[in-house]
């Protein structure tokens, strides 16, 4: 199944995808007359309620709508997704995240304005909106053939919405938190995910009003806690900030060489991974946030679009940058080896049962005794902990990122059976995909002095906090991860529900919620390791992106016109600002 998902993801994230996304951002930035500045100024006033009216249609306030959308975007993508980007792409990935964040402000304003223009308010207490409604109410009104195309595009978007909900909005969140909690507290992953699913269940039963109120309470608290802690770490390493910022810019336009635990990255890989993780974090172009904003009380569709444009700025320019700088200034991304392994490490060509060599596969033989491993550094080795040894090829640049001749020989700490319950290390075979590169190495030489802990996603971020203030990552990042993940899962469950009800009606709501909660509970099974996790989220975000972009390209001019007219009316003084002193 994962082999199939990898192939589909390769198509979804082909070289055309980054340019389509950036192109959309550039087009709508120019078309809305560089609306980013007005979003940051006027948008804040709208969120405060300065332009609210008591008779506005909708179920939740501007602030609650923004909080609900941010609770979906400010999640493990900001803690774990950014760490994945920096861990495999290096400092340059942050630069491209900034680009996507800034361009995403205008793109998201257009998406949300469209949703507000064509939202369904048959039930004023539970409005529905999103790309599926937009295409149905625009293209779908232009004749029988156009209606059929609109139904297909709306249905396609709804299907990709459900896929992205289950993958990035659910399994990714639960897996990261469970892995982080196991690392620090040795709590079984399945126990964490079952608890998480139970908490989410208690909220999503109440619908968008309960989701909005819970999000409005959780999001400000978790953001303040995380930002304050991140600023403290950066302040403690303030001398490293100028050099790190220079490295971010220079690495965005040149290959990043291997250094410490970092295996290196090619130029295009740095660009693409920064774009992917920024999209996964702020969801600009993905079409998810308009679903939450469509429930907002507002007297003008463009006004809520402007509020929604604040999302990518807060999510990517503020929170993602904070996480990345913490990882970079503490040297966590290219951290030194934890020591040398005690024993021989051998990499040999894998053979089948008949002794014939297996193409593109190598067996790894290394000590399995825990006592042979270097100390972990912040506690004892436990089940689920990861470790890797760097190895060098005979000059062939074979890594999937195209930037290095180094590979990781990975192992996992496991506990034996009832007869032999001792901890051991299970080393994974090294598998290479010949289709990704021209040559294959004939020799892979382990570097037994280059032994590192495997720190995936949120684990890497927590470790960075711990390097600055021991214990901060363990307690604060774990708490933030739980809050971020639960709030994200709550909002994404609502998104997926809207997709299901568009496809099959209200009768699909309860079965969908049950499937969502079951997937959350069994996330450690669905995403057994980081590679599968990346495959899952790339497939989900890529599918939804291509389900949404055609609709935005077809109808975006309607939102551009509404936004420009709104700002013209604002400049002319047509809107009454509420007297907040009364």
N, C-alpha and C positions, 0 to 999 in steps of 0.2 A: 504494500500500500504506500509506504513512504517513498519507494523508488518511483512510483507513478506520480506522487505529489511533487517530487523533485523535478521531474521532467515537465510537468505542467507549470510549476513555478518558474522554471528557466524560460518558458515561453512568455509567461505573464510579465516577467522582469527582464525581457530582452532589451537590447540597447536602445530601442525606440521608446521604452517606458519613461526613463528619466527625462528625456527631451519633451515628451508629451506633457508630463506633469509641470516641468519648469516653463514650457511654452504657455500652458494655460495660465500659470501665475503671472507671467510677463504680460500676456495679452490683457488680462483683466486688471492688472495694475495700471497699465496705460489707459485702458478704456474707462476706468473709474477715476482717472486723473490723479493717480497716486494717492489713493484713499487711505493709506496707512496712517498718515499724520492725523487726519480727521477722525479715524477710528480711535486713536490713542487719546484724543482730546474730547471730542463730542461723545464718544462711546462711554467714557467714564461717567459723564453727567447723566446719560440715559440709564446706566446701571444703578446709579444712586436714586433713581426715581424722579428726576427733575422734570421729565416730560410725561409722566404717567397721568392717566385719566381714569376715573372710577368706572366708566362704562366701556373700557377697552375689552375686546373679545379675547378669551383665553382662560387657562386654568392656573398658571403660575406666573410669578413676577419675572421681570428681566433678570434680576439677580439670581433667582432660583433656576431659571433656564440656563444662564451662564454657568452656575454652579453644577447643575446636572450634566451639562456638556463637558465641563472641565473635570468632573469626577470620572468621566469616561476616558478623557485624554490624559489627565495627570494621574498616572497609575504606575504600574511596573515598567511601562515604556520609558518613564523618566528615570527610574532607578536601574532596572535591569536592561532595558533596550539601549539606553545610552552606554551602559557598561559593555554590552555586546559590540556596539559600534566602535568604541575606543579600543576595546580588547583585541579586535580583529582588524580594524581599519587604521588605528593610530590616531594621533592628534588631528590630522587633516579632516577626519570625518566630521568634527565639530563645525568647521567652516561651512561645509555643505549643509549641515543642519540649520545653521543661521540663515543661509540663502533660502532654504525651503520654508523656514519659519516666517521670514519677512514677506516673501511672495505669497505664502499661504494665507496671510491676513486678508488680502483682497479676494483671493479665490474663495475663501470660506464665507466672506461677506456676500459674494454673489450666490453661492450655494444656498445660504440661509434665506436670503431675500427671495429666491425662487420658491423655496418651501413655504414661506409666509404668503406669497402671492397666490399660491394654489393649494393651500392647506384645506382639509376637509373639516368643517366646523358643524356638521350635523349634530354632533354631541358637544355642546359648548364646554362641558366639564372635562372632555377628553379629546381635544383636537388631534387630528392626524396629519402629518406632512412628511415630505421627503421626496427624493428623486422619482419614486414610483408614481406619486400623485401628480408631480409636475408634468411628466411626460403624458400621463393619461388625460390631463386637463388642457394640454396644449396641442401636441401632435394628434392626440386621440380624437379631437373634435374636427378634424379636417377630412372626413370621409371614411368609408369602410376600410380601404386598404391602409390608410394612415392609422386608423384605429387598431388594426391587427398588429402593425409594427409597434405602436405605442404599448399595447398589451404585452408584446414579447419583450420590449426593452424594460418595462416596469417589472415584469415577472423575473427577468434576468437579474435586475438589480436586487430584487427581494431575495432571490436565491443566494446571491453572493453576500448579501447582508447577513443572512443566517449563518453562512459558512464563516464569515469573519467574526461574527458574534461568538460562535463555539470555539474558534481557534484563538485569535488574539485577545478577544474580550472576555475569555473564560479560562481555557486551559493554560494559556501562557501566564495569566495572573496567578492561578492557584498553584501551578508547578513551581514558580519562582519563590513564592512565600513558603511553600512546604519544604523546598530545598534549603532555603535560608534558615528556617526554624530547626531543621534537622542538623544543619552544620553547627549551630551555636548551642542548641539545647537537646540534641539527640532525640527529638520527638519524631516518631514514625511519620513519614510523609502523608500516608493515607489518613492518619488521625487529624492532621492539620487541615487537609482538604475537606474532610467530612464536617469539621467544625465550621469552616468557611462557608460551605454550601448551606449549612443550617442557618447561619446568620443572614446570608443573602435571601434565603427563602422567606424569612420573617418580614423582610422589607418589600420584596417585589410583589407579594400578594396584594399590597395596598395600592398599586398603580402609580401613575405619574405624580400625583400630589404627595404621596408619602415619599417617593423617590426624591422629588424636588426638595422637600423639607429636610430629609436626612442628608442629602448632598450639601444643602446650604449650611448645615451644622458641621459636617465633617471636613469639607474642603478647606475653609479658611484655617481651621485648627491645624490640619496636617501640613498645609503649605507653610504656615508660620513656623512650626516646629522644625520642618526640614530646612527652610531657608536660613533660619538663625544658626542651626548646627553647621550647615554648609559654609556660611560666612565666617564662622569661628575657625573652621579648618583652613579656609583660604587666608584669613588674617594671620594664622600661626605660620603660614608658609608664604607670606606676602612677597618676600624677596624673589620667589620663583615665578611669580605671576607674569612679569614682562617677558621673560624668556619663553614661557609656555605659550603666551599669546603669539609671539613671533613664530614659534614652532607650528602652531595651529595653521597660520596663514601659509607658511612655506611648504608644509607637508600636504596642503590641499592641492598643490600644483607640481609635486614631484614625488617619486616613489619613496616610501619610508623603509629604511633598512632594518634588518633584524637587530634587536637590542634587548638583552635580558630575556624576560618571558615572552616578549613580543617577537613573532616570527617574521615580520615584514609584510609589506603590502604594496601592490602596484597602483599606479595613478588612477586608472578607471575604477579599480576596486574600492579605493578610498572614496571616490565620488559616489559610487552606487550605494555603498553601505551607509554613508551619511544620509543620503536621500531616503533610503528604505527605512532607516530607524527614525528619521525625523517624521516621515509620513506615518509610521506606526504610532508615534507618540502624539502628534498634533492632529492627525487624520484629515488634513487639508486635501481636498480632492477626492476623499473617500466617500463622502456623502452621509456620514453618520450623525454629526452634530446637528444638521438641520432637523432631524427627527425630534430631538429634545427641544430645540428652540421653537419648533412649530406649536408647542403647547403654551408659549408665552403670551401674556396679555399685552397687546400693543395696538395703537391706532394707526400705525403705518408699517407696511411690510419691510421697507428698507431700514427702519429704525432698529428692528431686531437683527437684521443682517449686520449692521454696524456693531452692535453689541457682540455678535458672534465672532466678528473679526478680531476681537481682543484675545480670543482663545489661543491661536498660534503664538502670539507674543508672550503671553503668560506661560504657556506650556513649554515652548522651545527656546525662546530668547532668554527667559528667566530660569525656569526650573531645570531644563536640560543642560543649559550652560553651567549652572551651579554644579550639577552632578559631574559633568565632564571635567571641570576645573578641579574639583576635589580629587578625582582619579589621577589627573595629570600632575598637579603640584605636589602630590605626595609620592610620585614616582611609582604608583601601583601598576600602571599599564605596562611598564618595562622593568618590573621589580627583579631584584637579583635572585639567584638560585637559593633555595633553602639548605643546600648542602650536596654532598656526594652520596650516591647509593653504594651500599656495601655488598658487592657481589658482581658477577658478570652479567652484562646485558648484550644479548645477541639478536640480530635481525636477520632472518633467513627467508628465502623464497618459500611460500606456502605450497604444500603438495596435497594432492587428493589421496583417497584410500589406496589407489594403485601406484602411488609414488610419482605421478606426473605433476609438474609445476602448474600452479593456478595463476593465470595471468593477472597482473595488477594487484597481487596480494602478497603480504609478507607476514610471517609469524614472528611474534615478539616473545622472547624468553628472558625473564628477569627475576630477581628474588621475590618471593611471595611472602616472606616472613616480615611482619610489621616491624620487628626490631631492626631489620636491615634498612628501614627508611629513615631519612633525617627527621628530626623532631618537627611537628607541625608548626610550632611557634606560639600558638595561642590556646593550646589545649592538647588533649590526646586525640589520636586518630580514631575515627568511629565509622560505623557502616554508612556507606554513601559518599564518604569523602573521596575526592578525586586527586590524582597525581599524574604528572607527565614528565617524561625525559625528552629533552630535545635531541634530534638526530640530524645529521648532515648528509645530503646526497652527494653524488659524484659530479656536482656542478649543474645538474638539471633542475630548473626552476619548476617544481612540480606542485607547489601549493595551489589550491583553488583560487587564491587571491593573486596569483601570477607574480608575486613580488619577492619570492625567496626560494632558496634551495633547502630550507629547513622544514622539518616535520615534527609533529608531536607523537611520541609513543605513550599512549594513555592507559591508565589503570584505575580501578575502583576498589576501595576497601569494602570487603564483604565479610559476613560472619558465616562460619561453617554450619553443618547440620547439628542435630541434637547429640550425635556421638562425638563430634569434634567441633565445639562452638567457638574455637579460637578465630580471631580476626586474621584475614589473609588479604593479599592483593591479587585481583583478577586482571591480567593484562589483556587488552583488546588487540586483535590482529590489525595490521596497518593495511588499509585498502585504498587504492588509487583508481581514479577514473581516467582511462586512457583518452577518452574523447575530449578531455579538457586541455590537453597539452600534447605537443608534438612527439616528445621523447619520453623514455622511461629510464630511471636510474638503474644501473647494474649493481651498485653498492649503496647501502644505507648504513652510515656509521653512527652509532649512539654516542652521545656526549654525557657520560655518567656523572660529570661534575655539574651538569645543567639540569638539576632536578627542581621541579616547581609544583606547588599546589595548584590544582585545577579550580579556578574561581570563575564560575559562570554567572553572567547577569548580575542579579542583586547581590550575590556573594562578593563580587569584585568591588562593588560600591561600598558595601559594609566594611570590607577589609581596608579600603582607603580611609574611611573614617577612623577605624581602629588604629591605623598607622599614625594618625595625628593625635588622637586622644583614646588610649586603650579603653575598650568597653563601650565607646560611643556607638560604634557600628553594631555591636551585639544588641544593645538595648534600643537605641533610637531608630536605627535603620530597620530593625525587625518590626518595631511598632509602626513606623511609617509604612513599611511594606504591607503590613496587614490592613491598615486603614486605606492605603492607596488601592490595593487589590480589591477589597470588598466594595469600595465606592465605584470602582471601574466596572466590576461585575454587575452591580446593581443597575447602572445606567445602560450597559450593553445588553442586559437581559431585556430591557424595555425596547431598545432598538430592534433586536431580533424578533420580539413579539409583534412589532408593527409590520415587519416583513412577512411574518407568518399570516397575520390577519389580512394583509393585502392579498396574499395568495389563496387562502382557503376560508377566510372569514373568522369570526370570533370563536368558532368551535375548535380552532387549532391552538388557542391560547394556552389552555391548561396542559395538553400533551407536550407542547413546546417547553413550557416552564419545567416540567418534570425531566425532559431530556437535558435541558440546560443544567439543572442541578446535579443530575447523575454524572454528566461530563465533568463538572467541577470536582465532584467527590472522587472520581477515578483519574484525575489529571496525571498523577505519577505513572499510571499505566499507559496513558495515551501519549505522553511525552517522556520517554524513558531517559533521554539524555539531551544535551544542549543542541546537538546536530538535528535531532528530530524536532526540537522546539523551534529552531530557526526555520526549518522546512514548513512547520505548521503555520507560523505567523506570516512568512513570506507568501504562502499559498493564499491565506485568508485575506491579507491586505491587497495583494495583487489582483485577486478575483474581484474584490469589491471596487477597487480603483477602476478597473476596466468595465465594470457594470455601471459606474457613475459618470465617468468622463464623457462618454458619448452624449448622455442626456444634458450635461452642463454645456458642452460645445454647441448642441442644437438649440438650446433655449436661453443660454447665458445673456444674450443681448437684451432680453426682457428685464432681467435683474439690473444690468448696467444702466438701462434707461431709468428704472425706478430709483436707483441710488443717486444718479446725477440730478434727477428732478428733486429728490429729497434735499440734497445739499443746496440746490438753488433756492428752494423754499425756505430752508433754514437761514441762508444768507439774507433773504428778503424779510426775515422777521415774522414769518407766518405762524410759527409754533409758539404757543404760550408756555413759558417755563413756570413750573409750580413754585409758589412762595413757601419755602421750607421753614421759614421763621415763624409762620402762623401757627 
